[in-house]
Amino acid sequence: MAARRTVVENCAIATVDAAGTEHASGHVVVADNRIESVGAGPAPAGLANVTRRIDATGHLATPGLVNTHHHFYQWLTRGLAQDANLFDWLVALYPIWARIDEPMCHAAARGSLAVLARGGVTTATDHHYVYPRGAGDLAGAIIRAARETGVRFTFARGSMDLGESSGGLPPDFAVETLDGALAGTEAVIDAHHDASYDAMVQVAAAPCSPFSISTELLRQGAELGRRKGVRLHTHGSETVEEEKFCHERFGMGPTRYFESTGWLGEDVWMAHCVHMTDTDIAAFARTRTGVAHCPSSNARLAAGIARVPDMLAAGIPVGLGVDGSASNESGELHTELRNALLINRLGAHREKALTARQALRLGTYGGAQVLGRADAIGSLEPGKLADLVLWKLDGLAHASIADPVAALVLGAPAPVTLSLVDGEPVVEEGRLVTVDEESVAGETRRQARRLARLASGT
């Protein structure tokens, strides 16, 4: 059967390829779920089976955004513990989160994914690590929501086995056993992981954090993930409190602890990595361990400023993440492009910290690297999967900014006229076409109220 073609013309294009190629006015041709051609000027003449032709005058085409770290279930607990650091915030919220169930997780995932997709995300990640007994198939509910929304998805099957009685942070009733966590992770991998080039769902093994998991879960989790051929994900070096915890409990900082348990490597990415020494950065660079940078969440919880310019200079793969919606209530990734640039300029490198184009690369190709999918997504190049976004930049908020990349990164959040995932529309004219936004909003509101009632005992 002949390929169905979508032709996009007359737009500015930021390909985010290795050379940083841009076109002031160019075209993108999509054939089924692949990018067929990208270049300056109009599309080649004589293309067969063109089912849609888009005049994208006034728009910027970019690769779809890649979200490398999130906690979807937290969509139901936004706006709580507003003035707390990470540890106090977790202590306040763990008792609520321990009452989540399958309907709640499905609703929260749909809400999170809908907002991400409407803001230009074409590949999302969810790190889910709370599995109350009797709560139902939480992983299945979240993955089902991703399929319904139409977004490419990495499910990081998290776990916790270190409760308060064992010196951990979460309450005992919010954690799994070591064997239960490992078995649950393997079952999700077996049921849902797709290793193919154009996979819509992949799974990672993802024990939660040094203060909520045993050393044995870290070691065996890494062995399990590598035996099953999936990537590894966890939180690392997020706060000074975590640094203190690791030194007191293990006699070393987080990075040395992770390396001692098999948790550095090119198949690993860690969220946050705020408190990194020169030695830590060198270890990540040597092992090609990736980083999910979450600037808004780091600011919300007063965690600090990650050394992103130093990581990039060292050759560390760095992508962007929203983090949990309870520590980044917007739940959006396109705002993280701007916040990554601005917050890093408050650090030691000041105005030289990041450029607008580096910020865009973090949110696209950098994220693809971190997820191990840079051969398939993250840039607009022939042969890659057709995940792309058209940003409208000729309206009131952006029309006077001559540089389209600067308009996208530094300006107000830009409307999405079209988002394609695997060649299929997910957003048209700023609205989701795969799910009904009003029904998603209504169900998240109902489930959030239900969770609040359960947590309060009413």
MOLINKA-V809945 format. One record per residue. SS is DSSP state (H for helix, E for strand, - for the rest). OMEGA is omega in whole degrees, 0 to 359 (none if undefined). D_FIRST is the distance of its C-alpha to the first C-alpha in whole Angstrom. Layout:
# MOLINKA-V809945
ss:SS omega:OMEGA d_first:D_FIRST
ss:SS omega:OMEGA d_first:D_FIRST
This chain:
# MOLINKA-V809945
ss:- omega:180 d_first:0
ss:- omega:180 d_first:4
ss:- omega:172 d_first:6
ss:- omega:184 d_first:9
ss:E omega:169 d_first:12
ss:E omega:182 d_first:16
ss:E omega:176 d_first:19
ss:E omega:185 d_first:22
ss:E omega:170 d_first:25
ss:E omega:179 d_first:29
ss:E omega:166 d_first:30
ss:E omega:182 d_first:32
ss:E omega:169 d_first:30
ss:E omega:186 d_first:31
ss:- omega:185 d_first:29
ss:- omega:173 d_first:31
ss:- omega:185 d_first:30
ss:- omega:180 d_first:33
ss:- omega:183 d_first:34
ss:- omega:184 d_first:34
ss:- omega:176 d_first:32
ss:E omega:176 d_first:33
ss:E omega:178 d_first:32
ss:E omega:175 d_first:34
ss:E omega:186 d_first:31
ss:E omega:184 d_first:28
ss:E omega:169 d_first:24
ss:E omega:176 d_first:21
ss:E omega:178 d_first:18
ss:E omega:176 d_first:16
ss:E omega:187 d_first:12
ss:- omega:183 d_first:11
ss:- omega:180 d_first:14
ss:E omega:169 d_first:15
ss:E omega:183 d_first:17
ss:E omega:178 d_first:16
ss:E omega:176 d_first:20
ss:E omega:179 d_first:23
ss:E omega:179 d_first:26
ss:E omega:175 d_first:29
ss:- omega:182 d_first:29
ss:- omega:178 d_first:26
ss:- omega:178 d_first:22
ss:- omega:179 d_first:21
ss:- omega:172 d_first:21
ss:- omega:179 d_first:18
ss:- omega:181 d_first:15
ss:- omega:172 d_first:12
ss:- omega:175 d_first:10
ss:E omega:182 d_first:14
ss:E omega:178 d_first:14
ss:E omega:177 d_first:17
ss:E omega:187 d_first:20
ss:E omega:170 d_first:23
ss:E omega:187 d_first:26
ss:- omega:176 d_first:28
ss:- omega:179 d_first:31
ss:- omega:182 d_first:34
ss:E omega:170 d_first:32
ss:E omega:173 d_first:31
ss:E omega:177 d_first:28
ss:E omega:167 d_first:29
ss:E omega:173 d_first:27
ss:- omega:179 d_first:27
ss:E omega:183 d_first:31
ss:E omega:180 d_first:31
ss:E omega:188 d_first:34
ss:- omega:180 d_first:35
ss:- omega:181 d_first:38
ss:- omega:171 d_first:39
ss:- omega:188 d_first:41
ss:H omega:186 d_first:39
ss:H omega:182 d_first:42
ss:H omega:176 d_first:44
ss:H omega:182 d_first:43
ss:H omega:182 d_first:45
ss:H omega:179 d_first:48
ss:- omega:175 d_first:48
ss:- omega:179 d_first:51
ss:- omega:179 d_first:53
ss:- omega:190 d_first:56
ss:- omega:187 d_first:55
ss:- omega:184 d_first:58
ss:- omega:168 d_first:58
ss:- omega:188 d_first:57
ss:H omega:185 d_first:54
ss:H omega:180 d_first:56
ss:H omega:178 d_first:58
ss:H omega:179 d_first:55
ss:H omega:180 d_first:54
ss:H omega:180 d_first:57
ss:H omega:189 d_first:57
ss:H omega:180 d_first:53
ss:H omega:181 d_first:53
ss:H omega:176 d_first:55
ss:H omega:183 d_first:52
ss:H omega:182 d_first:49
ss:- omega:180 d_first:50
ss:- omega:178 d_first:50
ss:- omega:176 d_first:46
ss:- omega:187 d_first:44
ss:H omega:178 d_first:41
ss:H omega:178 d_first:40
ss:H omega:182 d_first:42
ss:H omega:178 d_first:40
ss:H omega:180 d_first:37
ss:H omega:181 d_first:38
ss:H omega:179 d_first:39
ss:H omega:179 d_first:36
ss:H omega:178 d_first:34
ss:H omega:180 d_first:37
ss:H omega:182 d_first:36
ss:H omega:180 d_first:33
ss:H omega:179 d_first:33
ss:H omega:177 d_first:35
ss:H omega:183 d_first:33
ss:H omega:180 d_first:30
ss:H omega:178 d_first:32
ss:- omega:171 d_first:33
ss:- omega:177 d_first:30
ss:E omega:176 d_first:30
ss:E omega:174 d_first:27
ss:E omega:182 d_first:28
ss:E omega:176 d_first:31
ss:E omega:173 d_first:33
ss:E omega:176 d_first:36
ss:E omega:182 d_first:39
ss:E omega:188 d_first:40
ss:- omega:180 d_first:43
ss:- omega:183 d_first:45
ss:- omega:178 d_first:45
ss:- omega:179 d_first:48
ss:- omega:178 d_first:49
ss:- omega:185 d_first:48
ss:- omega:180 d_first:45
ss:- omega:183 d_first:42
ss:- omega:185 d_first:39
ss:H omega:179 d_first:39
ss:H omega:180 d_first:36
ss:H omega:180 d_first:34
ss:H omega:181 d_first:35
ss:H omega:179 d_first:34
ss:H omega:176 d_first:31
ss:H omega:178 d_first:30
ss:H omega:178 d_first:31
ss:H omega:179 d_first:28
ss:H omega:179 d_first:25
ss:H omega:182 d_first:26
ss:H omega:178 d_first:27
ss:- omega:181 d_first:24
ss:- omega:173 d_first:25
ss:E omega:196 d_first:25
ss:E omega:168 d_first:28
ss:E omega:177 d_first:30
ss:E omega:178 d_first:33
ss:E omega:184 d_first:36
ss:E omega:183 d_first:38
ss:E omega:180 d_first:42
ss:E omega:174 d_first:45
ss:- omega:176 d_first:49
ss:- omega:183 d_first:51
ss:- omega:180 d_first:54
ss:E omega:184 d_first:56
ss:H omega:183 d_first:60
ss:H omega:178 d_first:62
ss:H omega:178 d_first:60
ss:- omega:178 d_first:61
ss:- omega:183 d_first:57
ss:- omega:184 d_first:57
ss:E omega:175 d_first:55
ss:- omega:185 d_first:57
ss:H omega:184 d_first:57
ss:H omega:180 d_first:55
ss:H omega:185 d_first:52
ss:- omega:176 d_first:51
ss:- omega:168 d_first:50
ss:- omega:177 d_first:51
ss:H omega:182 d_first:50
ss:H omega:179 d_first:49
ss:H omega:179 d_first:47
ss:H omega:180 d_first:45
ss:H omega:180 d_first:44
ss:H omega:178 d_first:43
ss:H omega:179 d_first:41
ss:H omega:181 d_first:39
ss:H omega:180 d_first:38
ss:H omega:179 d_first:37
ss:H omega:177 d_first:35
ss:H omega:182 d_first:33
ss:H omega:185 d_first:32
ss:H omega:194 d_first:31
ss:H omega:186 d_first:29
ss:- omega:177 d_first:28
ss:- omega:183 d_first:25
ss:- omega:185 d_first:25
ss:- omega:182 d_first:22
ss:- omega:184 d_first:21
ss:- omega:181 d_first:19
ss:- omega:173 d_first:21
ss:- omega:179 d_first:22
ss:E omega:171 d_first:26
ss:E omega:183 d_first:28
ss:E omega:174 d_first:32
ss:E omega:173 d_first:35
ss:E omega:195 d_first:38
ss:E omega:171 d_first:41
ss:E omega:198 d_first:44
ss:- omega:189 d_first:46
ss:- omega:183 d_first:49
ss:- omega:183 d_first:52
ss:- omega:177 d_first:54
ss:- omega:181 d_first:52
ss:- omega:178 d_first:51
ss:- omega:175 d_first:53
ss:H omega:181 d_first:53
ss:H omega:177 d_first:52
ss:H omega:175 d_first:49
ss:H omega:183 d_first:48
ss:H omega:183 d_first:48
ss:H omega:176 d_first:47
ss:H omega:177 d_first:44
ss:H omega:179 d_first:43
ss:H omega:179 d_first:43
ss:H omega:181 d_first:41
ss:H omega:181 d_first:38
ss:H omega:176 d_first:38
ss:H omega:181 d_first:38
ss:H omega:177 d_first:35
ss:- omega:178 d_first:34
ss:- omega:180 d_first:34
ss:- omega:182 d_first:35
ss:E omega:182 d_first:39
ss:E omega:174 d_first:40
ss:E omega:172 d_first:43
ss:E omega:178 d_first:46
ss:E omega:173 d_first:48
ss:- omega:185 d_first:51
ss:- omega:187 d_first:51
ss:- omega:175 d_first:55
ss:H omega:178 d_first:58
ss:H omega:177 d_first:59
ss:H omega:178 d_first:56
ss:H omega:179 d_first:58
ss:H omega:179 d_first:61
ss:H omega:182 d_first:60
ss:H omega:179 d_first:58
ss:H omega:182 d_first:61
ss:H omega:186 d_first:63
ss:H omega:187 d_first:61
ss:H omega:180 d_first:60
ss:- omega:180 d_first:62
ss:- omega:178 d_first:60
ss:- omega:184 d_first:57
ss:H omega:185 d_first:54
ss:H omega:177 d_first:52
ss:H omega:179 d_first:54
ss:H omega:178 d_first:54
ss:H omega:181 d_first:50
ss:H omega:181 d_first:50
ss:H omega:181 d_first:53
ss:- omega:177 d_first:50
ss:- omega:188 d_first:47
ss:- omega:164 d_first:46
ss:- omega:180 d_first:45
ss:- omega:183 d_first:42
ss:- omega:175 d_first:39
ss:- omega:184 d_first:37
ss:E omega:165 d_first:40
ss:E omega:183 d_first:40
ss:E omega:178 d_first:43
ss:E omega:170 d_first:43
ss:E omega:179 d_first:46
ss:- omega:183 d_first:48
ss:- omega:187 d_first:51
ss:- omega:184 d_first:54
ss:- omega:175 d_first:53
ss:- omega:175 d_first:56
ss:H omega:179 d_first:55
ss:H omega:177 d_first:55
ss:H omega:181 d_first:52
ss:H omega:178 d_first:50
ss:H omega:179 d_first:51
ss:H omega:177 d_first:50
ss:H omega:180 d_first:46
ss:H omega:181 d_first:46
ss:H omega:184 d_first:47
ss:H omega:182 d_first:44
ss:- omega:175 d_first:42
ss:- omega:184 d_first:42
ss:E omega:182 d_first:40
ss:E omega:170 d_first:42
ss:E omega:183 d_first:40
ss:E omega:185 d_first:43
ss:- omega:190 d_first:44
ss:H omega:183 d_first:46
ss:H omega:178 d_first:47
ss:H omega:178 d_first:47
ss:H omega:179 d_first:49
ss:H omega:182 d_first:51
ss:H omega:182 d_first:52
ss:- omega:177 d_first:53
ss:- omega:183 d_first:55
ss:- omega:181 d_first:54
ss:- omega:182 d_first:54
ss:- omega:178 d_first:52
ss:- omega:184 d_first:50
ss:- omega:185 d_first:50
ss:H omega:178 d_first:47
ss:H omega:179 d_first:48
ss:H omega:177 d_first:49
ss:H omega:180 d_first:46
ss:H omega:179 d_first:44
ss:H omega:180 d_first:47
ss:H omega:180 d_first:47
ss:- omega:179 d_first:43
ss:- omega:174 d_first:42
ss:- omega:181 d_first:39
ss:E omega:172 d_first:40
ss:E omega:180 d_first:37
ss:E omega:175 d_first:38
ss:- omega:175 d_first:39
ss:- omega:192 d_first:40
ss:- omega:185 d_first:42
ss:- omega:181 d_first:43
ss:- omega:175 d_first:43
ss:- omega:173 d_first:47
ss:- omega:173 d_first:48
ss:- omega:192 d_first:45
ss:- omega:179 d_first:45
ss:- omega:181 d_first:43
ss:- omega:187 d_first:40
ss:- omega:179 d_first:38
ss:- omega:185 d_first:37
ss:H omega:174 d_first:37
ss:H omega:179 d_first:41
ss:H omega:174 d_first:41
ss:H omega:180 d_first:40
ss:H omega:184 d_first:43
ss:H omega:176 d_first:45
ss:H omega:180 d_first:44
ss:H omega:185 d_first:46
ss:H omega:184 d_first:49
ss:H omega:179 d_first:50
ss:H omega:176 d_first:50
ss:- omega:173 d_first:52
ss:- omega:181 d_first:54
ss:- omega:189 d_first:55
ss:- omega:184 d_first:56
ss:- omega:176 d_first:54
ss:H omega:187 d_first:55
ss:H omega:180 d_first:53
ss:H omega:188 d_first:51
ss:- omega:181 d_first:49
ss:- omega:171 d_first:46
ss:- omega:178 d_first:44
ss:H omega:181 d_first:42
ss:H omega:174 d_first:39
ss:H omega:178 d_first:40
ss:H omega:177 d_first:40
ss:H omega:179 d_first:36
ss:H omega:177 d_first:35
ss:H omega:185 d_first:37
ss:H omega:183 d_first:35
ss:H omega:184 d_first:32
ss:H omega:178 d_first:32
ss:H omega:177 d_first:35
ss:H omega:178 d_first:33
ss:H omega:176 d_first:30
ss:H omega:183 d_first:33
ss:H omega:180 d_first:35
ss:- omega:179 d_first:32
ss:- omega:185 d_first:31
ss:- omega:183 d_first:28
ss:- omega:176 d_first:28
ss:- omega:187 d_first:26
ss:- omega:185 d_first:23
ss:- omega:173 d_first:25
ss:- omega:176 d_first:28
ss:- omega:179 d_first:27
ss:- omega:181 d_first:25
ss:- omega:179 d_first:23
ss:- omega:180 d_first:20
ss:- omega:179 d_first:18
ss:- omega:179 d_first:20
ss:E omega:186 d_first:19
ss:- omega:173 d_first:19
ss:- omega:184 d_first:22
ss:E omega:183 d_first:24
ss:E omega:170 d_first:27
ss:E omega:180 d_first:28
ss:E omega:180 d_first:32
ss:E omega:185 d_first:34
ss:- omega:180 d_first:37
ss:- omega:178 d_first:38
ss:- omega:186 d_first:40
ss:- omega:188 d_first:44
ss:- omega:189 d_first:43
ss:- omega:194 d_first:42
ss:- omega:183 d_first:42
ss:- omega:177 d_first:45
ss:- omega:187 d_first:44
ss:- omega:182 d_first:43
ss:- omega:185 d_first:41
ss:H omega:179 d_first:38
ss:H omega:176 d_first:38
ss:H omega:178 d_first:41
ss:H omega:180 d_first:41
ss:H omega:187 d_first:38
ss:H omega:186 d_first:40
ss:H omega:183 d_first:44
ss:- omega:175 d_first:43
ss:- omega:177 d_first:43
ss:- omega:186 d_first:40
ss:- omega:176 d_first:37
ss:E omega:177 d_first:35
ss:E omega:177 d_first:31
ss:E omega:180 d_first:29
ss:E omega:171 d_first:26
ss:E omega:176 d_first:25
ss:E omega:172 d_first:21
ss:E omega:184 d_first:21
ss:- omega:178 d_first:18
ss:- omega:183 d_first:16
ss:E omega:179 d_first:18
ss:E omega:172 d_first:21
ss:E omega:177 d_first:24
ss:E omega:174 d_first:27
ss:E omega:177 d_first:27
ss:- omega:175 d_first:30
ss:- omega:181 d_first:32
ss:E omega:175 d_first:31
ss:E omega:177 d_first:29
ss:- omega:183 d_first:26
ss:- omega:178 d_first:26
ss:- omega:179 d_first:29
ss:- omega:186 d_first:32
ss:H omega:183 d_first:35
ss:H omega:179 d_first:38
ss:H omega:176 d_first:37
ss:H omega:180 d_first:36
ss:H omega:181 d_first:40
ss:H omega:180 d_first:42
ss:H omega:177 d_first:41
ss:H omega:178 d_first:42
ss:H omega:180 d_first:45
ss:H omega:182 d_first:46
ss:H omega:177 d_first:45
ss:H omega:179 d_first:47
ss:H omega:178 d_first:50
ss:H omega:178 d_first:49
ss:H omega:180 d_first:50
ss:H omega:179 d_first:53
ss:H omega:179 d_first:54
ss:H omega:182 d_first:54
ss:H omega:180 d_first:55
ss:H omega:179 d_first:58
ss:- omega:180 d_first:59
ss:- omega:none d_first:59
